[in-house]
Amino acid sequence: MTEKPDRLTKLQQQHAKIAAQIAYNASRKKADSRKEETRLKIIVGASILSDMKAGKTAAALVRDVLNRALTTERDKDLVRKAGLL
């Protein structure tokens, strides 16, 4: 009968280890997703800024979007400082 508690303890330890691995992998996946989203924003933003500086037609559209999307004065001031509004 001493075998059952040892087996139960071993299974509980395995369960805890697997639960920790699941939590770690879930957090890594979430972090990787955030990194990808940030990278995408940087790439798209840099492309649009480059197009605007070259005087292409995107400038008017981007200014309209920025005027609608920016809600805080802090953000508006930064965009104005950059000469995009």
PDB file of N, CA, C and O in Angstrom:
ATOM      1  N   MET A   1       0.804  -1.203   0.000  1.00  0.00           N
ATOM      2  CA  MET A   1       0.000   0.000   0.000  1.00  0.00           C
ATOM      3  C   MET A   1       0.846   1.265   0.000  1.00  0.00           C
ATOM      4  O   MET A   1       0.344   2.323  -0.380  1.00  0.00           O
ATOM      5  N   THR A   2       2.075   1.202   0.400  1.00  0.00           N
ATOM      6  CA  THR A   2       2.923   2.381   0.382  1.00  0.00           C
ATOM      7  C   THR A   2       3.236   2.820  -1.044  1.00  0.00           C
ATOM      8  O   THR A   2       3.672   3.948  -1.271  1.00  0.00           O
ATOM      9  N   GLU A   3       3.016   1.941  -1.987  1.00  0.00           N
ATOM     10  CA  GLU A   3       3.284   2.239  -3.384  1.00  0.00           C
ATOM     11  C   GLU A   3       2.309   3.289  -3.937  1.00  0.00           C
ATOM     12  O   GLU A   3       2.707   4.129  -4.744  1.00  0.00           O
ATOM     13  N   LYS A   4       1.052   3.252  -3.517  1.00  0.00           N
ATOM     14  CA  LYS A   4       0.043   4.163  -4.053  1.00  0.00           C
ATOM     15  C   LYS A   4       0.331   5.625  -3.722  1.00  0.00           C
ATOM     16  O   LYS A   4       0.266   6.460  -4.624  1.00  0.00           O
ATOM     17  N   PRO A   5       0.645   5.975  -2.480  1.00  0.00           N
ATOM     18  CA  PRO A   5       0.964   7.389  -2.224  1.00  0.00           C
ATOM     19  C   PRO A   5       2.188   7.856  -3.008  1.00  0.00           C
ATOM     20  O   PRO A   5       2.225   8.998  -3.465  1.00  0.00           O
ATOM     21  N   ASP A   6       3.180   6.999  -3.168  1.00  0.00           N
ATOM     22  CA  ASP A   6       4.364   7.378  -3.930  1.00  0.00           C
ATOM     23  C   ASP A   6       4.006   7.622  -5.396  1.00  0.00           C
ATOM     24  O   ASP A   6       4.483   8.574  -6.013  1.00  0.00           O
ATOM     25  N   ARG A   7       3.178   6.765  -5.929  1.00  0.00           N
ATOM     26  CA  ARG A   7       2.735   6.932  -7.320  1.00  0.00           C
ATOM     27  C   ARG A   7       1.895   8.196  -7.458  1.00  0.00           C
ATOM     28  O   ARG A   7       2.042   8.942  -8.425  1.00  0.00           O
ATOM     29  N   LEU A   8       1.020   8.432  -6.497  1.00  0.00           N
ATOM     30  CA  LEU A   8       0.182   9.635  -6.529  1.00  0.00           C
ATOM     31  C   LEU A   8       1.051  10.889  -6.445  1.00  0.00           C
ATOM     32  O   LEU A   8       0.842  11.857  -7.177  1.00  0.00           O
ATOM     33  N   THR A   9       2.010  10.854  -5.556  1.00  0.00           N
ATOM     34  CA  THR A   9       2.921  12.000  -5.423  1.00  0.00           C
ATOM     35  C   THR A   9       3.688  12.230  -6.718  1.00  0.00           C
ATOM     36  O   THR A   9       3.854  13.367  -7.158  1.00  0.00           O
ATOM     37  N   LYS A  10       4.149  11.154  -7.319  1.00  0.00           N
ATOM     38  CA  LYS A  10       4.888  11.256  -8.576  1.00  0.00           C
ATOM     39  C   LYS A  10       4.005  11.834  -9.679  1.00  0.00           C
ATOM     40  O   LYS A  10       4.450  12.684 -10.450  1.00  0.00           O
ATOM     41  N   LEU A  11       2.769  11.382  -9.755  1.00  0.00           N
ATOM     42  CA  LEU A  11       1.845  11.904 -10.770  1.00  0.00           C
ATOM     43  C   LEU A  11       1.522  13.382 -10.527  1.00  0.00           C
ATOM     44  O   LEU A  11       1.414  14.163 -11.472  1.00  0.00           O
ATOM     45  N   GLN A  12       1.369  13.755  -9.265  1.00  0.00           N
ATOM     46  CA  GLN A  12       1.112  15.159  -8.944  1.00  0.00           C
ATOM     47  C   GLN A  12       2.299  16.032  -9.330  1.00  0.00           C
ATOM     48  O   GLN A  12       2.116  17.152  -9.807  1.00  0.00           O
ATOM     49  N   GLN A  13       3.498  15.535  -9.129  1.00  0.00           N
ATOM     50  CA  GLN A  13       4.702  16.271  -9.515  1.00  0.00           C
ATOM     51  C   GLN A  13       4.775  16.413 -11.039  1.00  0.00           C
ATOM     52  O   GLN A  13       5.119  17.475 -11.559  1.00  0.00           O
ATOM     53  N   GLN A  14       4.446  15.332 -11.739  1.00  0.00           N
ATOM     54  CA  GLN A  14       4.432  15.400 -13.203  1.00  0.00           C
ATOM     55  C   GLN A  14       3.380  16.385 -13.685  1.00  0.00           C
ATOM     56  O   GLN A  14       3.609  17.147 -14.624  1.00  0.00           O
ATOM     57  N   HIS A  15       2.228  16.361 -13.035  1.00  0.00           N
ATOM     58  CA  HIS A  15       1.145  17.280 -13.397  1.00  0.00           C
ATOM     59  C   HIS A  15       1.587  18.732 -13.211  1.00  0.00           C
ATOM     60  O   HIS A  15       1.343  19.579 -14.070  1.00  0.00           O
ATOM     61  N   ALA A  16       2.235  19.007 -12.087  1.00  0.00           N
ATOM     62  CA  ALA A  16       2.718  20.362 -11.812  1.00  0.00           C
ATOM     63  C   ALA A  16       3.764  20.782 -12.845  1.00  0.00           C
ATOM     64  O   ALA A  16       3.768  21.920 -13.313  1.00  0.00           O
ATOM     65  N   LYS A  17       4.649  19.848 -13.193  1.00  0.00           N
ATOM     66  CA  LYS A  17       5.685  20.154 -14.189  1.00  0.00           C
ATOM     67  C   LYS A  17       5.065  20.445 -15.550  1.00  0.00           C
ATOM     68  O   LYS A  17       5.467  21.392 -16.226  1.00  0.00           O
ATOM     69  N   ILE A  18       4.100  19.647 -15.949  1.00  0.00           N
ATOM     70  CA  ILE A  18       3.429  19.851 -17.239  1.00  0.00           C
ATOM     71  C   ILE A  18       2.644  21.160 -17.230  1.00  0.00           C
ATOM     72  O   ILE A  18       2.644  21.890 -18.221  1.00  0.00           O
ATOM     73  N   ALA A  19       1.980  21.458 -16.125  1.00  0.00           N
ATOM     74  CA  ALA A  19       1.221  22.712 -16.018  1.00  0.00           C
ATOM     75  C   ALA A  19       2.165  23.912 -16.152  1.00  0.00           C
ATOM     76  O   ALA A  19       1.823  24.900 -16.801  1.00  0.00           O
ATOM     77  N   ALA A  20       3.330  23.826 -15.550  1.00  0.00           N
ATOM     78  CA  ALA A  20       4.320  24.903 -15.655  1.00  0.00           C
ATOM     79  C   ALA A  20       4.811  25.052 -17.096  1.00  0.00           C
ATOM     80  O   ALA A  20       4.991  26.172 -17.574  1.00  0.00           O
ATOM     81  N   GLN A  21       5.026  23.944 -17.783  1.00  0.00           N
ATOM     82  CA  GLN A  21       5.460  23.989 -19.184  1.00  0.00           C
ATOM     83  C   GLN A  21       4.377  24.607 -20.062  1.00  0.00           C
ATOM     84  O   GLN A  21       4.673  25.392 -20.964  1.00  0.00           O
ATOM     85  N   ILE A  22       3.136  24.253 -19.798  1.00  0.00           N
ATOM     86  CA  ILE A  22       2.024  24.820 -20.570  1.00  0.00           C
ATOM     87  C   ILE A  22       1.963  26.327 -20.354  1.00  0.00           C
ATOM     88  O   ILE A  22       1.815  27.088 -21.310  1.00  0.00           O
ATOM     89  N   ALA A  23       2.075  26.755 -19.113  1.00  0.00           N
ATOM     90  CA  ALA A  23       2.030  28.192 -18.809  1.00  0.00           C
ATOM     91  C   ALA A  23       3.193  28.925 -19.483  1.00  0.00           C
ATOM     92  O   ALA A  23       3.009  30.004 -20.046  1.00  0.00           O
ATOM     93  N   TYR A  24       4.379  28.341 -19.426  1.00  0.00           N
ATOM     94  CA  TYR A  24       5.551  28.961 -20.047  1.00  0.00           C
ATOM     95  C   TYR A  24       5.360  29.083 -21.560  1.00  0.00           C
ATOM     96  O   TYR A  24       5.604  30.142 -22.139  1.00  0.00           O
ATOM     97  N   ASN A  25       4.924  27.994 -22.192  1.00  0.00           N
ATOM     98  CA  ASN A  25       4.736  28.020 -23.647  1.00  0.00           C
ATOM     99  C   ASN A  25       3.636  28.988 -24.059  1.00  0.00           C
ATOM    100  O   ASN A  25       3.749  29.644 -25.095  1.00  0.00           O
ATOM    101  N   ALA A  26       2.591  29.087 -23.276  1.00  0.00           N
ATOM    102  CA  ALA A  26       1.515  30.039 -23.574  1.00  0.00           C
ATOM    103  C   ALA A  26       2.023  31.473 -23.475  1.00  0.00           C
ATOM    104  O   ALA A  26       1.683  32.312 -24.309  1.00  0.00           O
ATOM    105  N   SER A  27       2.832  31.754 -22.463  1.00  0.00           N
ATOM    106  CA  SER A  27       3.359  33.110 -22.319  1.00  0.00           C
ATOM    107  C   SER A  27       4.351  33.438 -23.434  1.00  0.00           C
ATOM    108  O   SER A  27       4.385  34.574 -23.907  1.00  0.00           O
ATOM    109  N   ARG A  28       5.149  32.476 -23.856  1.00  0.00           N
ATOM    110  CA  ARG A  28       6.083  32.687 -24.967  1.00  0.00           C
ATOM    111  C   ARG A  28       5.324  32.978 -26.260  1.00  0.00           C
ATOM    112  O   ARG A  28       5.690  33.869 -27.026  1.00  0.00           O
ATOM    113  N   LYS A  29       4.257  32.206 -26.485  1.00  0.00           N
ATOM    114  CA  LYS A  29       3.457  32.410 -27.690  1.00  0.00           C
ATOM    115  C   LYS A  29       2.837  33.810 -27.697  1.00  0.00           C
ATOM    116  O   LYS A  29       2.808  34.478 -28.730  1.00  0.00           O
ATOM    117  N   LYS A  30       2.348  34.239 -26.549  1.00  0.00           N
ATOM    118  CA  LYS A  30       1.761  35.573 -26.440  1.00  0.00           C
ATOM    119  C   LYS A  30       2.824  36.657 -26.669  1.00  0.00           C
ATOM    120  O   LYS A  30       2.569  37.647 -27.354  1.00  0.00           O
ATOM    121  N   ALA A  31       4.002  36.464 -26.099  1.00  0.00           N
ATOM    122  CA  ALA A  31       5.088  37.429 -26.272  1.00  0.00           C
ATOM    123  C   ALA A  31       5.536  37.482 -27.734  1.00  0.00           C
ATOM    124  O   ALA A  31       5.783  38.563 -28.268  1.00  0.00           O
ATOM    125  N   ASP A  32       5.641  36.335 -28.370  1.00  0.00           N
ATOM    126  CA  ASP A  32       6.032  36.291 -29.780  1.00  0.00           C
ATOM    127  C   ASP A  32       4.992  36.989 -30.651  1.00  0.00           C
ATOM    128  O   ASP A  32       5.340  37.679 -31.609  1.00  0.00           O
ATOM    129  N   SER A  33       3.738  36.810 -30.321  1.00  0.00           N
ATOM    130  CA  SER A  33       2.664  37.458 -31.067  1.00  0.00           C
ATOM    131  C   SER A  33       2.755  38.977 -30.928  1.00  0.00           C
ATOM    132  O   SER A  33       2.580  39.703 -31.907  1.00  0.00           O
ATOM    133  N   ARG A  34       3.026  39.454 -29.720  1.00  0.00           N
ATOM    134  CA  ARG A  34       3.182  40.904 -29.504  1.00  0.00           C
ATOM    135  C   ARG A  34       4.378  41.439 -30.284  1.00  0.00           C
ATOM    136  O   ARG A  34       4.309  42.519 -30.871  1.00  0.00           O
ATOM    137  N   LYS A  35       5.475  40.681 -30.289  1.00  0.00           N
ATOM    138  CA  LYS A  35       6.664  41.107 -31.035  1.00  0.00           C
ATOM    139  C   LYS A  35       6.373  41.202 -32.533  1.00  0.00           C
ATOM    140  O   LYS A  35       6.803  42.148 -33.192  1.00  0.00           O
ATOM    141  N   GLU A  36       5.646  40.226 -33.065  1.00  0.00           N
ATOM    142  CA  GLU A  36       5.290  40.244 -34.481  1.00  0.00           C
ATOM    143  C   GLU A  36       4.405  41.439 -34.807  1.00  0.00           C
ATOM    144  O   GLU A  36       4.593  42.105 -35.825  1.00  0.00           O
ATOM    145  N   GLU A  37       3.437  41.704 -33.930  1.00  0.00           N
ATOM    146  CA  GLU A  37       2.544  42.840 -34.155  1.00  0.00           C
ATOM    147  C   GLU A  37       3.319  44.155 -34.127  1.00  0.00           C
ATOM    148  O   GLU A  37       3.081  45.040 -34.949  1.00  0.00           O
ATOM    149  N   THR A  38       4.236  44.279 -33.188  1.00  0.00           N
ATOM    150  CA  THR A  38       5.063  45.484 -33.101  1.00  0.00           C
ATOM    151  C   THR A  38       5.924  45.632 -34.355  1.00  0.00           C
ATOM    152  O   THR A  38       6.038  46.727 -34.906  1.00  0.00           O
ATOM    153  N   ARG A  39       6.520  44.547 -34.799  1.00  0.00           N
ATOM    154  CA  ARG A  39       7.353  44.579 -36.009  1.00  0.00           C
ATOM    155  C   ARG A  39       6.531  44.995 -37.225  1.00  0.00           C
ATOM    156  O   ARG A  39       6.986  45.782 -38.056  1.00  0.00           O
ATOM    157  N   LEU A  40       5.318  44.459 -37.319  1.00  0.00           N
ATOM    158  CA  LEU A  40       4.434  44.823 -38.423  1.00  0.00           C
ATOM    159  C   LEU A  40       4.112  46.310 -38.398  1.00  0.00           C
ATOM    160  O   LEU A  40       4.136  46.975 -39.434  1.00  0.00           O
ATOM    161  N   LYS A  41       3.812  46.828 -37.213  1.00  0.00           N
ATOM    162  CA  LYS A  41       3.512  48.264 -37.083  1.00  0.00           C
ATOM    163  C   LYS A  41       4.712  49.111 -37.513  1.00  0.00           C
ATOM    164  O   LYS A  41       4.546  50.130 -38.183  1.00  0.00           O
ATOM    165  N   ILE A  42       5.898  48.696 -37.136  1.00  0.00           N
ATOM    166  CA  ILE A  42       7.105  49.442 -37.496  1.00  0.00           C
ATOM    167  C   ILE A  42       7.313  49.413 -38.999  1.00  0.00           C
ATOM    168  O   ILE A  42       7.607  50.444 -39.604  1.00  0.00           O
ATOM    169  N   ILE A  43       7.164  48.246 -39.607  1.00  0.00           N
ATOM    170  CA  ILE A  43       7.370  48.124 -41.051  1.00  0.00           C
ATOM    171  C   ILE A  43       6.348  48.960 -41.820  1.00  0.00           C
ATOM    172  O   ILE A  43       6.707  49.705 -42.732  1.00  0.00           O
ATOM    173  N   VAL A  44       5.075  48.833 -41.444  1.00  0.00           N
ATOM    174  CA  VAL A  44       4.031  49.588 -42.139  1.00  0.00           C
ATOM    175  C   VAL A  44       4.225  51.083 -41.919  1.00  0.00           C
ATOM    176  O   VAL A  44       4.131  51.875 -42.858  1.00  0.00           O
ATOM    177  N   GLY A  45       4.494  51.460 -40.682  1.00  0.00           N
ATOM    178  CA  GLY A  45       4.700  52.882 -40.378  1.00  0.00           C
ATOM    179  C   GLY A  45       5.883  53.465 -41.127  1.00  0.00           C
ATOM    180  O   GLY A  45       5.791  54.564 -41.674  1.00  0.00           O
ATOM    181  N   ALA A  46       6.989  52.745 -41.159  1.00  0.00           N
ATOM    182  CA  ALA A  46       8.178  53.228 -41.859  1.00  0.00           C
ATOM    183  C   ALA A  46       7.909  53.356 -43.360  1.00  0.00           C
ATOM    184  O   ALA A  46       8.374  54.296 -44.004  1.00  0.00           O
ATOM    185  N   SER A  47       7.164  52.412 -43.901  1.00  0.00           N
ATOM    186  CA  SER A  47       6.835  52.475 -45.332  1.00  0.00           C
ATOM    187  C   SER A  47       5.976  53.695 -45.646  1.00  0.00           C
ATOM    188  O   SER A  47       6.200  54.390 -46.637  1.00  0.00           O
ATOM    189  N   ILE A  48       5.006  53.941 -44.802  1.00  0.00           N
ATOM    190  CA  ILE A  48       4.122  55.093 -45.026  1.00  0.00           C
ATOM    191  C   ILE A  48       4.890  56.393 -44.850  1.00  0.00           C
ATOM    192  O   ILE A  48       4.721  57.319 -45.643  1.00  0.00           O
ATOM    193  N   LEU A  49       5.734  56.479 -43.819  1.00  0.00           N
ATOM    194  CA  LEU A  49       6.528  57.693 -43.612  1.00  0.00           C
ATOM    195  C   LEU A  49       7.451  57.951 -44.793  1.00  0.00           C
ATOM    196  O   LEU A  49       7.606  59.094 -45.223  1.00  0.00           O
ATOM    197  N   SER A  50       8.055  56.915 -45.311  1.00  0.00           N
ATOM    198  CA  SER A  50       8.931  57.051 -46.476  1.00  0.00           C
ATOM    199  C   SER A  50       8.154  57.575 -47.677  1.00  0.00           C
ATOM    200  O   SER A  50       8.622  58.455 -48.399  1.00  0.00           O
ATOM    201  N   ASP A  51       6.977  57.029 -47.877  1.00  0.00           N
ATOM    202  CA  ASP A  51       6.124  57.459 -48.984  1.00  0.00           C
ATOM    203  C   ASP A  51       5.721  58.930 -48.817  1.00  0.00           C
ATOM    204  O   ASP A  51       5.704  59.691 -49.784  1.00  0.00           O
ATOM    205  N   MET A  52       5.402  59.312 -47.593  1.00  0.00           N
ATOM    206  CA  MET A  52       5.004  60.697 -47.329  1.00  0.00           C
ATOM    207  C   MET A  52       6.161  61.655 -47.590  1.00  0.00           C
ATOM    208  O   MET A  52       5.969  62.718 -48.180  1.00  0.00           O
ATOM    209  N   LYS A  53       7.359  61.281 -47.152  1.00  0.00           N
ATOM    210  CA  LYS A  53       8.523  62.147 -47.337  1.00  0.00           C
ATOM    211  C   LYS A  53       8.882  62.288 -48.812  1.00  0.00           C
ATOM    212  O   LYS A  53       9.440  63.304 -49.226  1.00  0.00           O
ATOM    213  N   ALA A  54       8.564  61.279 -49.594  1.00  0.00           N
ATOM    214  CA  ALA A  54       8.844  61.331 -51.025  1.00  0.00           C
ATOM    215  C   ALA A  54       7.778  62.134 -51.770  1.00  0.00           C
ATOM    216  O   ALA A  54       7.868  62.326 -52.982  1.00  0.00           O
ATOM    217  N   GLY A  55       6.772  62.598 -51.035  1.00  0.00           N
ATOM    218  CA  GLY A  55       5.746  63.424 -51.651  1.00  0.00           C
ATOM    219  C   GLY A  55       4.716  62.636 -52.437  1.00  0.00           C
ATOM    220  O   GLY A  55       4.072  63.177 -53.336  1.00  0.00           O
ATOM    221  N   LYS A  56       4.560  61.388 -52.114  1.00  0.00           N
ATOM    222  CA  LYS A  56       3.589  60.558 -52.826  1.00  0.00           C
ATOM    223  C   LYS A  56       2.176  60.879 -52.345  1.00  0.00           C
ATOM    224  O   LYS A  56       1.991  61.694 -51.442  1.00  0.00           O
ATOM    225  N   THR A  57       1.216  60.255 -52.932  1.00  0.00           N
ATOM    226  CA  THR A  57      -0.180  60.569 -52.662  1.00  0.00           C
ATOM    227  C   THR A  57      -0.673  60.088 -51.301  1.00  0.00           C
ATOM    228  O   THR A  57      -1.761  60.481 -50.878  1.00  0.00           O
ATOM    229  N   ALA A  58       0.077  59.269 -50.619  1.00  0.00           N
ATOM    230  CA  ALA A  58      -0.369  58.742 -49.327  1.00  0.00           C
ATOM    231  C   ALA A  58      -0.429  59.819 -48.253  1.00  0.00           C
ATOM    232  O   ALA A  58      -1.122  59.636 -47.252  1.00  0.00           O
ATOM    233  N   ALA A  59       0.268  60.925 -48.426  1.00  0.00           N
ATOM    234  CA  ALA A  59       0.356  61.948 -47.381  1.00  0.00           C
ATOM    235  C   ALA A  59      -1.015  62.466 -46.962  1.00  0.00           C
ATOM    236  O   ALA A  59      -1.301  62.541 -45.767  1.00  0.00           O
ATOM    237  N   ALA A  60      -1.858  62.822 -47.907  1.00  0.00           N
ATOM    238  CA  ALA A  60      -3.178  63.362 -47.568  1.00  0.00           C
ATOM    239  C   ALA A  60      -4.027  62.322 -46.844  1.00  0.00           C
ATOM    240  O   ALA A  60      -4.713  62.636 -45.871  1.00  0.00           O
ATOM    241  N   LEU A  61      -3.978  61.110 -47.315  1.00  0.00           N
ATOM    242  CA  LEU A  61      -4.746  60.037 -46.682  1.00  0.00           C
ATOM    243  C   LEU A  61      -4.262  59.795 -45.252  1.00  0.00           C
ATOM    244  O   LEU A  61      -5.073  59.648 -44.338  1.00  0.00           O
ATOM    245  N   VAL A  62      -2.969  59.754 -45.064  1.00  0.00           N
ATOM    246  CA  VAL A  62      -2.408  59.502 -43.734  1.00  0.00           C
ATOM    247  C   VAL A  62      -2.760  60.643 -42.789  1.00  0.00           C
ATOM    248  O   VAL A  62      -3.086  60.401 -41.628  1.00  0.00           O
ATOM    249  N   ARG A  63      -2.700  61.864 -43.260  1.00  0.00           N
ATOM    250  CA  ARG A  63      -3.080  63.006 -42.406  1.00  0.00           C
ATOM    251  C   ARG A  63      -4.545  62.908 -41.982  1.00  0.00           C
ATOM    252  O   ARG A  63      -4.875  63.188 -40.830  1.00  0.00           O
ATOM    253  N   ASP A  64      -5.409  62.519 -42.889  1.00  0.00           N
ATOM    254  CA  ASP A  64      -6.818  62.342 -42.543  1.00  0.00           C
ATOM    255  C   ASP A  64      -6.980  61.249 -41.486  1.00  0.00           C
ATOM    256  O   ASP A  64      -7.723  61.420 -40.518  1.00  0.00           O
ATOM    257  N   VAL A  65      -6.298  60.151 -41.671  1.00  0.00           N
ATOM    258  CA  VAL A  65      -6.376  59.045 -40.701  1.00  0.00           C
ATOM    259  C   VAL A  65      -5.839  59.493 -39.347  1.00  0.00           C
ATOM    260  O   VAL A  65      -6.450  59.215 -38.315  1.00  0.00           O
ATOM    261  N   LEU A  66      -4.707  60.180 -39.342  1.00  0.00           N
ATOM    262  CA  LEU A  66      -4.131  60.646 -38.082  1.00  0.00           C
ATOM    263  C   LEU A  66      -5.067  61.617 -37.370  1.00  0.00           C
ATOM    264  O   LEU A  66      -5.229  61.545 -36.152  1.00  0.00           O
ATOM    265  N   ASN A  67      -5.675  62.512 -38.114  1.00  0.00           N
ATOM    266  CA  ASN A  67      -6.617  63.454 -37.500  1.00  0.00           C
ATOM    267  C   ASN A  67      -7.779  62.734 -36.839  1.00  0.00           C
ATOM    268  O   ASN A  67      -8.259  63.168 -35.791  1.00  0.00           O
ATOM    269  N   ARG A  68      -8.235  61.647 -37.432  1.00  0.00           N
ATOM    270  CA  ARG A  68      -9.343  60.878 -36.848  1.00  0.00           C
ATOM    271  C   ARG A  68      -8.877  59.975 -35.708  1.00  0.00           C
ATOM    272  O   ARG A  68      -9.589  59.804 -34.719  1.00  0.00           O
ATOM    273  N   ALA A  69      -7.699  59.407 -35.842  1.00  0.00           N
ATOM    274  CA  ALA A  69      -7.259  58.367 -34.917  1.00  0.00           C
ATOM    275  C   ALA A  69      -6.604  58.896 -33.640  1.00  0.00           C
ATOM    276  O   ALA A  69      -6.749  58.297 -32.574  1.00  0.00           O
ATOM    277  N   LEU A  70      -5.900  59.993 -33.743  1.00  0.00           N
ATOM    278  CA  LEU A  70      -5.186  60.498 -32.568  1.00  0.00           C
ATOM    279  C   LEU A  70      -6.178  61.132 -31.594  1.00  0.00           C
ATOM    280  O   LEU A  70      -6.954  62.014 -31.961  1.00  0.00           O
ATOM    281  N   THR A  71      -6.135  60.671 -30.362  1.00  0.00           N
ATOM    282  CA  THR A  71      -7.102  61.155 -29.377  1.00  0.00           C
ATOM    283  C   THR A  71      -6.474  61.956 -28.254  1.00  0.00           C
ATOM    284  O   THR A  71      -7.150  62.779 -27.636  1.00  0.00           O
ATOM    285  N   THR A  72      -5.208  61.739 -27.977  1.00  0.00           N
ATOM    286  CA  THR A  72      -4.576  62.475 -26.880  1.00  0.00           C
ATOM    287  C   THR A  72      -3.730  63.618 -27.428  1.00  0.00           C
ATOM    288  O   THR A  72      -3.146  63.523 -28.508  1.00  0.00           O
ATOM    289  N   GLU A  73      -3.680  64.690 -26.663  1.00  0.00           N
ATOM    290  CA  GLU A  73      -2.872  65.843 -27.078  1.00  0.00           C
ATOM    291  C   GLU A  73      -1.401  65.483 -27.151  1.00  0.00           C
ATOM    292  O   GLU A  73      -0.671  66.008 -27.993  1.00  0.00           O
ATOM    293  N   ARG A  74      -0.965  64.602 -26.286  1.00  0.00           N
ATOM    294  CA  ARG A  74       0.434  64.174 -26.281  1.00  0.00           C
ATOM    295  C   ARG A  74       0.791  63.536 -27.623  1.00  0.00           C
ATOM    296  O   ARG A  74       1.840  63.828 -28.197  1.00  0.00           O
ATOM    297  N   ASP A  75      -0.083  62.668 -28.114  1.00  0.00           N
ATOM    298  CA  ASP A  75       0.164  62.017 -29.395  1.00  0.00           C
ATOM    299  C   ASP A  75       0.098  63.023 -30.543  1.00  0.00           C
ATOM    300  O   ASP A  75       0.929  62.998 -31.451  1.00  0.00           O
ATOM    301  N   LYS A  76      -0.888  63.898 -30.493  1.00  0.00           N
ATOM    302  CA  LYS A  76      -1.026  64.916 -31.537  1.00  0.00           C
ATOM    303  C   LYS A  76       0.194  65.826 -31.575  1.00  0.00           C
ATOM    304  O   LYS A  76       0.685  66.162 -32.653  1.00  0.00           O
ATOM    305  N   ASP A  77       0.686  66.224 -30.407  1.00  0.00           N
ATOM    306  CA  ASP A  77       1.872  67.087 -30.351  1.00  0.00           C
ATOM    307  C   ASP A  77       3.093  66.399 -30.955  1.00  0.00           C
ATOM    308  O   ASP A  77       3.873  67.027 -31.672  1.00  0.00           O
ATOM    309  N   LEU A  78       3.255  65.124 -30.669  1.00  0.00           N
ATOM    310  CA  LEU A  78       4.394  64.387 -31.225  1.00  0.00           C
ATOM    311  C   LEU A  78       4.302  64.310 -32.745  1.00  0.00           C
ATOM    312  O   LEU A  78       5.299  64.510 -33.438  1.00  0.00           O
ATOM    313  N   VAL A  79       3.129  64.024 -33.258  1.00  0.00           N
ATOM    314  CA  VAL A  79       2.946  63.910 -34.704  1.00  0.00           C
ATOM    315  C   VAL A  79       3.137  65.275 -35.369  1.00  0.00           C
ATOM    316  O   VAL A  79       3.719  65.367 -36.449  1.00  0.00           O
ATOM    317  N   ARG A  80       2.643  66.335 -34.717  1.00  0.00           N
ATOM    318  CA  ARG A  80       2.858  67.697 -35.261  1.00  0.00           C
ATOM    319  C   ARG A  80       4.357  68.035 -35.260  1.00  0.00           C
ATOM    320  O   ARG A  80       4.870  68.609 -36.221  1.00  0.00           O
ATOM    321  N   LYS A  81       5.048  67.674 -34.181  1.00  0.00           N
ATOM    322  CA  LYS A  81       6.488  67.937 -34.069  1.00  0.00           C
ATOM    323  C   LYS A  81       7.245  67.255 -35.219  1.00  0.00           C
ATOM    324  O   LYS A  81       8.230  67.790 -35.728  1.00  0.00           O
ATOM    325  N   ALA A  82       6.779  66.091 -35.609  1.00  0.00           N
ATOM    326  CA  ALA A  82       7.397  65.354 -36.712  1.00  0.00           C
ATOM    327  C   ALA A  82       6.997  65.921 -38.066  1.00  0.00           C
ATOM    328  O   ALA A  82       7.525  65.501 -39.096  1.00  0.00           O
ATOM    329  N   GLY A  83       6.063  66.876 -38.070  1.00  0.00           N
ATOM    330  CA  GLY A  83       5.634  67.495 -39.322  1.00  0.00           C
ATOM    331  C   GLY A  83       4.652  66.663 -40.120  1.00  0.00           C
ATOM    332  O   GLY A  83       4.536  66.821 -41.335  1.00  0.00           O
ATOM    333  N   LEU A  84       3.950  65.782 -39.438  1.00  0.00           N
ATOM    334  CA  LEU A  84       3.020  64.901 -40.152  1.00  0.00           C
ATOM    335  C   LEU A  84       1.570  65.381 -40.069  1.00  0.00           C
ATOM    336  O   LEU A  84       0.695  64.808 -40.719  1.00  0.00           O
ATOM    337  N   LEU A  85       1.310  66.399 -39.295  1.00  0.00           N
ATOM    338  CA  LEU A  85      -0.039  66.983 -39.238  1.00  0.00           C
ATOM    339  C   LEU A  85       0.017  68.443 -39.651  1.00  0.00           C
ATOM    340  O   LEU A  85      -1.012  69.118 -39.671  1.00  0.00           O
TER     341      LEU A  85
END
